[in-house]
Amino acid sequence: MALTGIQIYKLLPQTNCKECGFPTCLAFAMKLAAKQVELSACPYVSEEAKAQLEESAAPPIRLITLKSNGYEVKAGNEVVMFRHEKTFYNKPGLFVKLQSSALEEEVKSLAKRIHDYCVNYVGIELQVDGFAVEDDTHQPDKLKATLAAIRSVSNKPVMIFSDYPENLGPALEQLDNEVPLIGCATSDNWEKFADLAKRFKAALAVKADQIETLAELTEKIKGKGVEDLVLVPMGKNLGHELMLQTQLRRLALKANYRPVGYPTLAFCSSQAQMVQAIAKYAGFLVLDAFAEDLLYPLLVLRQNIYTDPQKPIQVQPGLYEINNPQPTDPVLVTTNFSITYFSVANEVESSGYPAHLLVTDAEGMSVLTAWAAGKFDAERIAKAVRAANLEEKITRKRLVLPGAVAVLSGEVEAELPGWEVRVGPREAVDIPKFYKQVLQVN
């Protein structure tokens, strides 16, 4: 039975040393009870207490980290069924499948495209996490050559899958100080895969079409000394896959059933599978093919789901210059919510009109939300103007407020004597029209 925060606190040294990163031992105990920190963060906990806290310290879903030279992909450590309850922590890793039957130059070319693929979404760079190599020729030399071709152009983490565990040895020997994922272990070959995973310190994927079988396999493999496991529930169809993923998550979180307390992996051949796997509840995805137009919405979906709902995506507050503005050009004001910032900035930039964009610190809230919460008011706007030293930079002092907070115009004028305060449009899309018809005329 998991311990409560108070029970954990009684077993801690109670020195409030703050070396764990929390102000008090009680705060640390509460985080430990919620599975949000690891017991190892406390440097002074006794060996006796460690033994008693082992169950509470272990996360309900084990953290699995795939590593390579300069890259890491993490899955697990999740503590809630639904994002709105708290947040999801580790975005599912997206891996693209490459087959050992492909020609070396084809592998290099595709791996280079995958490695270089990067798109910008509200200031965040979204990328593919790694490669999944499939042994479709059942030839160890071909598998080794395919992995070598990938490593010649990219150091991103890898997964290696084969029906024959003995084929993986030559390929794994090439990976220096890496933690790959290998698989898939089944009821027929789990012992060989367990030995291989232990030898090369690799994470091991365990595959079955029933939860009971997965639980039996994980217990057997743990008995061989392999702890880093990933579950591969093989559903018969999309609905069956959803059921298996949900049941595994619920058993791990609600029932604290350790034999299935591991992240899962989904093999995806359709967009519907990919979307479902990201939302419910895969820790890793293996995509059958690489297509830029398919990846972008998938990466955006993943980013949105795995953004903490209590911590909106933010940009750095400050002054941004768009289209090389002069001291006579207007100052547009907005908040530091990323979507708001990029909506305004993109409209101004595409219009070709020069402007100073003043981004105020509204704790990542949108304009109306921040205003309603008291985080976007005349005082804060005036403070941002002074912090940016606009009094000295701007010769024609024109400040444009978002139309949604027109009520602030009088208060801003009182806070900033000598400034001409204008009320702009409510929507960013109307900024170019407003600029042309109002700002350029006056």
C-alpha positions in Angstrom: 0.0 0.0 0.0 1.3 3.4 -0.9 2.1 5.8 2.0 0.5 9.2 2.5 2.5 12.4 2.5 2.4 12.6 6.3 3.5 9.0 6.7 6.4 9.6 4.4 7.3 12.8 6.2 7.7 10.9 9.5 10.4 8.7 7.8 12.4 11.6 6.5 15.2 13.3 8.4 13.1 16.4 9.0 16.0 18.8 8.8 14.5 21.1 6.1 18.0 21.3 4.5 16.4 22.3 1.1 19.0 20.2 -0.7 16.2 18.3 -2.4 15.0 21.5 -4.0 12.0 22.0 -1.7 11.7 24.4 1.2 10.7 21.8 3.8 10.8 18.0 4.3 7.0 18.1 4.4 6.8 19.7 0.9 9.2 17.0 -0.4 7.1 14.3 1.3 3.9 15.5 -0.4 5.6 15.5 -3.8 7.0 12.0 -3.2 3.5 10.8 -2.3 2.2 12.3 -5.5 4.9 10.4 -7.5 6.4 13.7 -8.7 9.9 13.3 -7.3 12.3 10.5 -6.6 13.5 9.5 -3.2 17.1 9.8 -4.3 16.6 13.6 -4.2 16.9 13.4 -0.4 20.6 13.1 0.4 20.1 12.2 4.1 17.4 9.6 4.2 18.4 6.6 6.2 18.8 3.1 4.8 16.0 1.9 7.1 13.7 4.6 5.8 14.6 3.8 2.2 13.4 0.2 2.6 10.1 1.4 4.0 9.7 4.1 1.3 10.5 2.0 -1.6 7.0 1.4 -2.7 6.0 5.1 -2.3 9.1 6.3 -4.0 8.7 4.3 -7.1 6.6 6.0 -9.8 3.4 4.1 -10.8 4.7 4.0 -14.4 8.5 3.5 -14.6 10.5 6.2 -16.3 12.3 4.8 -19.4 15.0 6.9 -21.0 16.5 6.0 -24.4 19.9 7.7 -24.8 22.4 8.4 -27.5 25.2 10.8 -28.1 23.6 14.1 -27.1 20.0 13.0 -27.2 17.4 11.6 -24.7 13.9 10.5 -25.2 11.9 9.8 -22.0 8.6 8.1 -21.4 6.7 7.1 -18.2 6.5 8.8 -14.8 2.9 9.8 -15.6 0.6 10.2 -12.6 -2.9 11.0 -14.0 -5.4 9.5 -16.4 -6.5 12.8 -17.8 -4.5 15.9 -18.6 -6.9 18.3 -16.9 -6.4 16.5 -13.6 -2.9 17.7 -13.4 -0.6 17.4 -16.5 1.2 14.9 -18.6 4.9 15.0 -18.2 6.9 13.1 -20.9 5.8 13.6 -24.5 5.6 10.3 -26.4 8.7 9.8 -28.5 8.1 9.7 -32.2 10.3 7.2 -34.1 10.2 6.5 -37.9 10.7 3.0 -39.1 13.5 2.1 -41.5 14.0 -1.4 -42.9 17.2 -3.4 -43.2 16.2 -4.4 -46.7 16.7 -0.8 -48.0 19.8 0.2 -49.9 22.5 1.9 -47.8 22.2 5.2 -49.8 18.4 5.1 -49.4 18.8 4.7 -45.6 21.3 7.5 -45.4 19.1 9.9 -47.5 15.9 9.1 -45.5 17.7 9.2 -42.1 19.2 12.6 -43.0 15.7 14.0 -43.9 14.3 12.7 -40.7 17.2 14.1 -38.7 17.0 17.5 -40.3 13.2 17.8 -40.1 12.3 20.7 -37.8 9.3 23.0 -37.7 8.7 26.0 -35.5 5.4 26.2 -33.6 4.8 29.3 -31.5 8.5 29.6 -30.8 9.0 25.8 -30.1 11.1 23.6 -32.4 9.3 20.3 -33.1 11.3 17.3 -34.3 11.3 13.6 -34.8 12.9 11.8 -31.8 14.7 8.9 -33.4 14.7 5.8 -35.7 13.2 2.3 -35.4 15.1 -0.3 -37.4 13.2 -3.3 -38.6 15.1 -6.6 -39.3 12.9 -7.5 -42.3 15.7 -9.5 -44.1 16.6 -11.6 -41.0 20.2 -11.1 -41.8 22.5 -9.8 -39.0 24.9 -8.1 -41.4 22.2 -6.2 -43.2 20.8 -5.0 -39.8 24.3 -3.9 -38.7 24.8 -2.1 -42.0 21.5 -0.3 -41.8 22.3 0.9 -38.3 25.7 2.1 -39.4 24.2 4.0 -42.3 21.9 5.8 -39.8 24.7 6.6 -37.5 26.7 8.1 -40.3 24.1 10.9 -40.6 22.4 11.1 -37.2 23.1 10.4 -33.5 19.4 10.3 -32.5 18.2 7.4 -30.3 17.3 4.1 -32.0 15.0 1.1 -31.6 15.9 -2.2 -33.1 13.2 -4.9 -33.8 13.7 -8.5 -34.9 11.9 -11.8 -34.6 15.3 -13.3 -34.0 17.1 -11.9 -30.9 20.4 -13.4 -32.0 20.4 -11.1 -35.0 20.7 -8.0 -32.8 24.1 -8.6 -31.3 26.3 -7.3 -34.1 24.2 -4.2 -34.5 24.2 -3.4 -30.8 27.9 -3.7 -30.6 28.2 -0.6 -32.7 26.3 1.5 -30.1 28.8 3.1 -27.7 27.4 4.2 -24.3 23.9 4.3 -25.7 20.6 3.0 -24.3 18.5 1.7 -27.3 15.2 -0.1 -27.2 15.2 -3.7 -28.5 12.3 -6.1 -29.1 10.0 -7.5 -29.2 10.1 -10.1 -26.4 7.2 -12.6 -26.5 6.2 -15.8 -24.7 8.4 -17.8 -27.1 11.7 -15.8 -27.0 11.7 -13.7 -23.8 14.6 -15.4 -22.2 17.0 -14.7 -25.2 15.8 -11.1 -25.4 16.2 -10.6 -21.6 19.8 -11.9 -21.8 20.5 -9.5 -24.7 19.0 -6.5 -23.0 21.0 -7.2 -19.8 24.2 -7.7 -21.8 23.9 -4.4 -23.7 22.0 -2.4 -21.0 19.1 -1.8 -23.4 15.5 -1.2 -22.7 13.3 -4.2 -23.8 9.9 -4.1 -25.5 7.5 -6.8 -24.4 4.7 -7.8 -26.8 1.4 -9.6 -26.2 -2.3 -9.3 -27.2 -3.5 -9.8 -23.6 -2.8 -7.8 -20.4 -2.4 -11.0 -18.4 0.3 -12.2 -20.7 2.1 -8.9 -20.6 2.1 -9.0 -16.8 3.4 -12.6 -16.7 6.2 -11.7 -19.1 7.3 -8.6 -17.2 7.6 -10.5 -13.9 9.7 -13.2 -15.6 11.9 -10.7 -17.3 12.4 -8.7 -14.1 13.5 -12.0 -12.5 16.3 -12.1 -15.0 17.5 -8.7 -13.8 16.0 -6.5 -16.6 14.1 -3.5 -15.1 13.6 -1.1 -18.1 10.6 -2.5 -20.0 8.2 -1.1 -22.5 4.8 -2.7 -23.1 3.5 -3.4 -26.6 -0.2 -4.2 -26.4 -1.2 -5.7 -29.8 -4.8 -4.7 -30.4 -6.9 -6.4 -33.1 -8.3 -3.1 -34.3 -8.3 0.6 -33.3 -11.0 0.1 -30.6 -9.2 -2.9 -29.1 -5.9 -0.9 -29.0 -7.7 1.9 -27.2 -9.1 -0.5 -24.6 -5.8 -2.1 -23.9 -3.9 1.2 -23.6 -6.6 2.6 -21.2 -6.7 -0.6 -19.1 -2.9 -0.7 -18.7 -2.9 3.0 -17.7 -5.7 2.5 -15.2 -4.2 -0.6 -13.7 -0.8 1.2 -13.2 -2.2 4.4 -11.8 -5.4 3.4 -9.9 -4.6 -0.1 -8.8 -0.8 0.4 -8.5 -0.4 -2.9 -10.3 3.4 -3.1 -10.7 3.6 -5.8 -13.4 2.1 -3.3 -15.9 3.6 -0.1 -14.5 5.6 0.7 -17.6 5.3 3.0 -20.6 3.7 1.5 -23.7 4.7 1.5 -27.4 2.4 1.7 -30.4 3.2 0.7 -34.0 1.2 3.1 -36.2 0.4 2.7 -39.9 -2.5 5.2 -40.1 -3.1 8.8 -39.0 -6.0 7.6 -36.8 -3.7 5.2 -35.0 -1.1 8.0 -34.4 -3.6 10.5 -33.1 -5.2 7.9 -30.8 -1.8 6.7 -29.5 -0.6 10.2 -28.6 -3.8 10.9 -26.7 -4.4 7.5 -25.1 -1.6 6.7 -23.9 1.5 5.5 -25.7 4.9 6.5 -24.4 6.6 5.7 -27.8 5.2 5.7 -31.3 6.8 3.9 -34.3 5.6 5.4 -37.6 5.5 3.3 -40.7 6.6 6.0 -43.0 8.1 9.6 -43.0 5.8 12.3 -44.5 6.4 15.9 -43.6 2.8 16.9 -44.2 1.6 14.2 -41.8 4.2 14.9 -39.1 3.5 18.6 -38.6 -0.1 18.2 -37.3 1.0 15.2 -35.3 3.8 17.1 -33.6 1.5 20.1 -32.8 -1.1 17.8 -31.3 1.6 16.2 -29.1 2.9 19.6 -28.0 -0.6 20.8 -27.1 -1.6 17.7 -25.2 1.7 17.6 -23.2 1.7 21.3 -22.4 1.0 21.9 -18.7 -2.6 23.4 -18.6 -1.5 25.4 -15.6 1.5 26.8 -17.4 0.6 28.2 -20.8 3.3 28.4 -23.5 5.0 31.8 -23.1 7.4 34.0 -24.9 9.9 36.3 -23.2 8.4 39.7 -22.2 10.2 42.7 -23.8 10.4 44.8 -26.9 10.4 43.2 -30.4 11.1 45.1 -33.5 9.2 44.0 -36.7 10.1 45.2 -40.2 12.9 47.5 -39.0 10.8 50.2 -37.2 11.9 53.8 -36.8 11.5 56.0 -33.7 8.4 57.5 -35.2 6.6 54.1 -35.7 3.9 53.0 -33.3 4.2 50.7 -30.3 1.7 47.8 -30.3 1.0 46.2 -26.9 0.1 42.5 -26.2 0.7 39.8 -23.6 3.3 37.0 -23.5 0.9 34.2 -24.3 2.7 32.5 -27.2 -0.3 32.1 -29.5 -1.3 35.7 -28.9 2.3 37.0 -29.6 2.7 35.0 -32.8 -0.7 35.9 -34.1 0.1 39.6 -33.7 3.7 39.4 -34.8 2.9 37.3 -37.9 0.1 39.7 -39.0 2.4 42.8 -38.6 5.3 41.1 -40.4 3.3 39.8 -43.3 1.7 43.3 -43.7 5.1 44.9 -44.3 4.3 47.7 -41.9 7.0 48.5 -39.3 6.1 48.4 -35.6 7.5 48.1 -32.1 5.8 45.2 -30.4 5.8 45.5 -26.6 5.1 42.2 -24.9 4.1 42.5 -21.3 4.5 39.8 -18.6 1.0 38.5 -18.1 2.1 35.1 -16.8 1.4 33.5 -20.2 -2.2 34.4 -20.3 -4.1 35.7 -23.4 -5.3 39.4 -23.4 -8.8 38.9 -22.1 -7.8 36.2 -19.6 -5.0 38.3 -18.2 -7.1 41.4 -18.0 -9.8 39.5 -16.1 -7.2 38.0 -13.7 -5.6 41.4 -13.1 -2.4 40.5 -14.8 -2.8 42.9 -17.7 -3.6 46.4 -16.5 -2.5 50.0 -17.0 0.2 49.7 -14.3 1.8 46.7 -15.8 1.7 48.2 -19.3 3.3 51.4 -18.0 5.9 49.3 -16.2 6.7 47.5 -19.4 7.1 50.8 -21.3 9.6 52.0 -18.7 11.5 48.7 -18.6 11.9 48.8 -22.4 13.2 52.4 -22.1 10.7 53.5 -24.7 10.7 57.1 -23.5 14.2 57.5 -25.0 13.7 55.2 -28.0 10.4 56.6 -29.4 10.1 60.1 -30.7 6.4 59.9 -31.7 4.8 58.4 -28.6 1.9 56.3 -29.9 0.8 53.2 -28.0 -1.8 50.8 -29.4 -3.8 48.7 -27.0 -5.6 45.5 -28.0 -9.3 46.3 -28.8 -10.5 43.7 -26.3 -9.2 45.9 -23.4 -10.3 49.3 -24.7 -11.5 50.1 -21.2 -7.9 50.5 -20.2 -7.1 53.4 -22.5 -7.9 56.2 -20.0 -6.0 54.5 -17.2 -2.9 54.0 -19.5 -3.0 57.7 -20.5 -3.0 58.6 -16.8 0.0 56.3 -16.2 1.9 57.5 -19.2 1.6 61.3 -19.6 2.7 62.5 -23.0 1.7 59.3 -24.8 -1.0 59.1 -27.4 -3.0 55.9 -26.5 -5.0 54.3 -29.4 -7.3 51.4 -29.3 -6.5 48.8 -31.9 -8.7 46.0 -33.4 -9.9 43.1 -31.3 -8.5 40.4 -33.7 -4.9 40.2 -34.9 -6.1 39.6 -38.5 -7.5 43.1 -38.6 -4.1 44.8 -37.6 -2.9 45.5 -41.2 -6.2 47.2 -42.1 -6.1 49.2 -38.9 -2.5 50.2 -39.6 -3.3 51.4 -43.1 -6.6 53.2 -42.3 -5.7 54.7 -38.9 -2.0 54.7 -38.0 -0.7 55.8 -41.4 -3.4 58.5 -41.8 -2.8 60.1 -38.4 
